[in-house]
């Protein structure tokens, strides 16, 4: 066992906190809309932080650690432009604001209102199948981490039988997540994910600070300097030979973030959980701040791990890590376990337990959200449209729970049987593209372009899915195929956009009534809109701030613009200078040290800020759910 009694006590304490959150919140779930979207009652802080925790699963932590071990500091430089893109998406309310105005409970419900019921079923089924395949490796990756990090035996004796540990641990972890979701649907998911998010952010910062004190920058510089000249882990302008996680991976990711906003449905319950469209927009703006400790941890920990594995001062620790990896079959699995095993050698008692608790919280938060999402999509968008009569609320909730249980059984079996042969993020890219490849064109076209047609939506979705499925088959038959999952994703996006635009323009032209879809003008729903005063000055409107913005809202937006703008300016000036001058690696290392230290200082302030705002929002959400009058017809069914 790698964990001491103190470490296990920390893990159990965090599990107890999460269980308390379940017990306190489950009584507020009293309708189908509550189960699916927390009664549309969540404020910005609790929504933003819990959605971040939902997207940051154990598998995501391992995937990004794996990527940055290959890419080093260099990937973070290109990430500065990603921050600009993400800021523009967030402050503009791109896609999410208009979707919240539709009052749809799921994305495919929007597809029915915008295109047709058959397309809703098709898109819902495609999202469900794509999500299941993508979700299928989550339990396996998380379970392998716990077995190797905690030092669990490969088998245990139970009732005289020698049983393998892997399926037993996976069953326990999935069972916990399933119990949480069953207890109260999206209400419980939001509350538990918020509590998990606070802990994870704090633990990330503490572990990073410890590693900063443990490993010297001179040692880091010397170790990173052993990388090949054209695969630099320090200088982003010397990365032409970095395989897979290079400039093109990043560039495709930038476009994919714009194109695929709200497309991925793993956390779809959050898309409709905001109290108002304005709260959804503010939650997006806060997303630029909430993940500071995460970004710092996921960037710096792989650098430390690389130093341990390549610097002579840590040769004895590297030998122990290699010894632990020797019995692991497959390079893809060894790649996932390398950094956790380095942390086993570095972290002291207490922080070992904290990191194990982080991974438990991350495992549960993502599995809660994904189980809820894929089970809900199956019921709402595949099963319900075929019924002539709506289900009674109690029957509807039972169907949702049965579907969620079915998803859990599938991913358990998939994780036992599937052979993973490439990096996690590349697997995500290609499996996600089954739905994401076409859905971006369909969502953006449906919300913003009145000339988009149902025929175009069908063409875009089929095109994107065909490219992605072809990519999966090719990669399974030939793991070393020259086109990786990210490039297949890019091909799927480009082909789907082309199909949607051409078929809309060439088909029968009839303008769609977007005002009716978005509840504007004569269709306006008063409770979905806030107004704090007179219309703002023109300058505020240019920056995306309307009459619903309070003084505090404007302060958040201005701070977001300034912070992102400063790093964008650093990126532009640095890029121009590097293209015209030769910059020594030593100068780059001084820059990265400054960047890490300033991120650490700000991350502490952000954790306190979100803790205060999130607790206030949780109380407000409980008050609204307690007082709300439920509408039994608010169940996601389109009544004509």
DAJOZI-V28068 format. One record per helix or strand of 3 or more residues. SS is the DSSP state (A for helix, B for strand). FROM is the first residue (numbers start at 0). TO is the last residue. Records with the same first field share a line. If there is no record, write none. Layout:
SS: FROM-TO + FROM-TO
This chain:
A: 4-27 + 31-39 + 43-54 + 57-70 + 73-91 + 95-101 + 106-113 + 116-134 + 137-149 + 164-213 + 216-223 + 246-258 + 267-271 + 276-289 + 291-309 + 311-325 + 330-345 + 350-385 + 392-416 + 423-447 + 453-476 + 484-505 + 513-516 + 520-522 + 525-527 + 537-541 + 550-579 + 584-626
B: 154-157 + 160-163
